[in-house]
Amino acid sequence: MTEGFSQKELKQISKLPKDIAALANEHKIDVLNAAEFWGKPDFPDGYIPESIEIYYGDKDEPSVFILHGKLYTYDISEIDNTSRKISVLIDSQWAYIEVMNKILLNRLGGVILPQLMVDPSFLIESILKTYLNEKGE
């Protein structure tokens, strides 16, 4: 497991349980993100996040982005179901990472998810985009 990893990355990975560290070659970024926040406390009870980013698959941009309770991005039209990955970033901290049905990190703790404010035209646009992508148009 030492090929392609810096000494700093190897040190971070060494903090993880062996079953999670064993995934590092196949899921490098996910394992390193989990290692970065491994051992940090869960979010406290009643924590209200300012921002939530949800990443599906290997996308570089969030599929869902919420800021101050307002939904700004909702794009699940191109989710790669074969990768079976989900990562949740709360206030610039990795809070949840799951790969291939294995939870690598879960710091959600007492996070209170916001009641979303959604612009109706934004919602319609997102639904249409998903529908058109499914039809191949």
C-alpha positions as a Markdown table, in Angstrom:
| # | Residue | x | y | z |
|---|---|---|---|---|
| 1 | Met | 0.0 | 0.0 | 0.0 |
| 2 | Thr | 3.0 | 2.4 | 0.0 |
| 3 | Glu | 3.1 | 3.1 | -3.8 |
| 4 | Gly | 1.7 | 6.5 | -4.8 |
| 5 | Phe | 1.3 | 7.8 | -1.2 |
| 6 | Ser | 3.4 | 10.5 | 0.4 |
| 7 | Gln | 4.8 | 9.9 | 3.9 |
| 8 | Lys | 2.3 | 12.4 | 5.3 |
| 9 | Glu | -0.6 | 10.4 | 3.6 |
| 10 | Leu | 0.7 | 7.1 | 5.0 |
| 11 | Lys | 0.9 | 8.6 | 8.5 |
| 12 | Gln | -2.7 | 9.8 | 8.2 |
| 13 | Ile | -3.9 | 6.4 | 6.9 |
| 14 | Ser | -2.1 | 4.6 | 9.7 |
| 15 | Lys | -4.6 | 6.2 | 12.2 |
| 16 | Leu | -7.5 | 4.3 | 10.5 |
| 17 | Pro | -8.8 | 0.8 | 11.4 |
| 18 | Lys | -7.2 | -1.8 | 9.1 |
| 19 | Asp | -10.4 | -2.6 | 7.2 |
| 20 | Ile | -10.7 | 1.1 | 6.2 |
| 21 | Ala | -7.0 | 1.6 | 5.5 |
| 22 | Ala | -7.1 | -1.5 | 3.2 |
| 23 | Leu | -9.4 | 0.5 | 0.8 |
| 24 | Ala | -6.8 | 3.2 | 0.3 |
| 25 | Asn | -5.4 | 1.9 | -3.0 |
| 26 | Glu | -8.9 | 1.7 | -4.6 |
| 27 | His | -10.5 | 4.7 | -3.0 |
| 28 | Lys | -7.5 | 7.0 | -2.2 |
| 29 | Ile | -9.3 | 10.3 | -1.9 |
| 30 | Asp | -12.2 | 9.0 | 0.2 |
| 31 | Val | -9.8 | 7.2 | 2.6 |
| 32 | Leu | -7.6 | 10.3 | 2.9 |
| 33 | Asn | -10.6 | 12.5 | 3.6 |
| 34 | Ala | -11.8 | 10.1 | 6.3 |
| 35 | Ala | -8.3 | 10.0 | 7.8 |
| 36 | Glu | -8.1 | 13.8 | 7.9 |
| 37 | Phe | -11.1 | 13.9 | 10.3 |
| 38 | Trp | -10.7 | 10.6 | 12.0 |
| 39 | Gly | -10.8 | 11.0 | 15.8 |
| 40 | Lys | -12.3 | 14.5 | 15.6 |
| 41 | Pro | -15.5 | 14.8 | 17.7 |
| 42 | Asp | -19.0 | 14.3 | 16.2 |
| 43 | Phe | -21.0 | 17.5 | 15.6 |
| 44 | Pro | -22.7 | 18.4 | 18.9 |
| 45 | Asp | -26.4 | 17.9 | 19.6 |
| 46 | Gly | -28.4 | 20.7 | 18.0 |
| 47 | Tyr | -25.7 | 21.7 | 15.6 |
| 48 | Ile | -27.1 | 23.8 | 12.8 |
| 49 | Pro | -24.8 | 23.8 | 9.8 |
| 50 | Glu | -24.2 | 26.9 | 7.7 |
| 51 | Ser | -23.3 | 24.8 | 4.6 |
| 52 | Ile | -23.9 | 21.2 | 3.5 |
| 53 | Glu | -22.3 | 19.7 | 0.4 |
| 54 | Ile | -23.3 | 16.2 | -0.7 |
| 55 | Tyr | -21.1 | 14.4 | -3.3 |
| 56 | Tyr | -22.3 | 11.3 | -5.1 |
| 57 | Gly | -19.9 | 9.1 | -7.0 |
| 58 | Asp | -16.7 | 10.6 | -8.2 |
| 59 | Lys | -18.0 | 14.0 | -9.0 |
| 60 | Asp | -15.8 | 17.0 | -8.2 |
| 61 | Glu | -18.7 | 19.3 | -7.7 |
| 62 | Pro | -21.4 | 18.7 | -5.1 |
| 63 | Ser | -24.7 | 17.1 | -6.3 |
| 64 | Val | -26.5 | 18.9 | -3.5 |
| 65 | Phe | -25.4 | 22.3 | -2.0 |
| 66 | Ile | -27.2 | 24.0 | 0.8 |
| 67 | Leu | -26.2 | 27.3 | 2.3 |
| 68 | His | -28.0 | 28.9 | 5.2 |
| 69 | Gly | -31.0 | 26.6 | 4.7 |
| 70 | Lys | -31.3 | 27.5 | 1.0 |
| 71 | Leu | -30.9 | 24.9 | -1.7 |
| 72 | Tyr | -28.5 | 26.1 | -4.4 |
| 73 | Thr | -27.6 | 22.9 | -6.2 |
| 74 | Tyr | -29.6 | 19.8 | -6.7 |
| 75 | Asp | -28.2 | 17.7 | -9.5 |
| 76 | Ile | -28.7 | 14.0 | -9.1 |
| 77 | Ser | -29.2 | 13.5 | -12.8 |
| 78 | Glu | -25.8 | 12.1 | -13.4 |
| 79 | Ile | -25.2 | 10.0 | -10.3 |
| 80 | Asp | -22.9 | 7.1 | -11.1 |
| 81 | Asn | -24.7 | 4.3 | -9.3 |
| 82 | Thr | -21.9 | 1.8 | -10.0 |
| 83 | Ser | -19.4 | 3.7 | -7.7 |
| 84 | Arg | -21.7 | 3.6 | -4.7 |
| 85 | Lys | -20.0 | 6.6 | -3.0 |
| 86 | Ile | -21.5 | 9.3 | -0.9 |
| 87 | Ser | -19.6 | 12.0 | 1.0 |
| 88 | Val | -21.1 | 14.8 | 3.1 |
| 89 | Leu | -19.1 | 18.0 | 3.9 |
| 90 | Ile | -20.6 | 20.1 | 6.7 |
| 91 | Asp | -19.1 | 23.6 | 7.2 |
| 92 | Ser | -15.9 | 22.6 | 5.4 |
| 93 | Gln | -15.5 | 19.4 | 7.5 |
| 94 | Trp | -16.0 | 15.9 | 6.3 |
| 95 | Ala | -18.9 | 14.5 | 8.3 |
| 96 | Tyr | -19.9 | 11.3 | 6.5 |
| 97 | Ile | -18.1 | 9.1 | 3.9 |
| 98 | Glu | -19.5 | 5.8 | 2.6 |
| 99 | Val | -17.9 | 3.7 | -0.1 |
| 100 | Met | -19.3 | 0.5 | -1.5 |
| 101 | Asn | -21.8 | 0.3 | 1.4 |
| 102 | Lys | -19.0 | 0.6 | 4.0 |
| 103 | Ile | -19.1 | 3.6 | 6.2 |
| 104 | Leu | -15.6 | 5.1 | 6.5 |
| 105 | Leu | -16.5 | 8.1 | 8.6 |
| 106 | Asn | -19.6 | 9.2 | 10.5 |
| 107 | Arg | -19.4 | 12.4 | 12.5 |
| 108 | Leu | -22.9 | 13.5 | 11.9 |
| 109 | Gly | -23.7 | 13.3 | 15.6 |
| 110 | Gly | -26.4 | 15.8 | 16.6 |
| 111 | Val | -26.5 | 17.8 | 13.3 |
| 112 | Ile | -29.9 | 19.3 | 12.6 |
| 113 | Leu | -30.7 | 19.2 | 8.9 |
| 114 | Pro | -32.3 | 22.5 | 7.7 |
| 115 | Gln | -35.8 | 22.9 | 6.5 |
| 116 | Leu | -35.0 | 24.0 | 3.0 |
| 117 | Met | -36.1 | 27.1 | 1.2 |
| 118 | Val | -36.4 | 26.2 | -2.5 |
| 119 | Asp | -37.2 | 28.5 | -5.3 |
| 120 | Pro | -40.0 | 26.7 | -7.3 |
| 121 | Ser | -38.4 | 27.6 | -10.7 |
| 122 | Phe | -35.1 | 26.1 | -9.5 |
| 123 | Leu | -36.9 | 22.9 | -8.5 |
| 124 | Ile | -38.7 | 22.6 | -11.8 |
| 125 | Glu | -35.5 | 23.2 | -13.7 |
| 126 | Ser | -33.7 | 20.4 | -11.7 |
| 127 | Ile | -36.6 | 18.0 | -12.3 |
| 128 | Leu | -36.6 | 18.7 | -16.0 |
| 129 | Lys | -32.8 | 18.3 | -16.2 |
| 130 | Thr | -33.1 | 14.9 | -14.5 |
| 131 | Tyr | -36.0 | 13.8 | -16.7 |
| 132 | Leu | -34.2 | 14.9 | -20.0 |
| 133 | Asn | -31.0 | 13.1 | -18.9 |
| 134 | Glu | -32.9 | 9.9 | -18.3 |
| 135 | Lys | -34.5 | 10.1 | -21.7 |
| 136 | Gly | -31.1 | 10.8 | -23.3 |
| 137 | Glu | -32.1 | 14.2 | -24.7 |
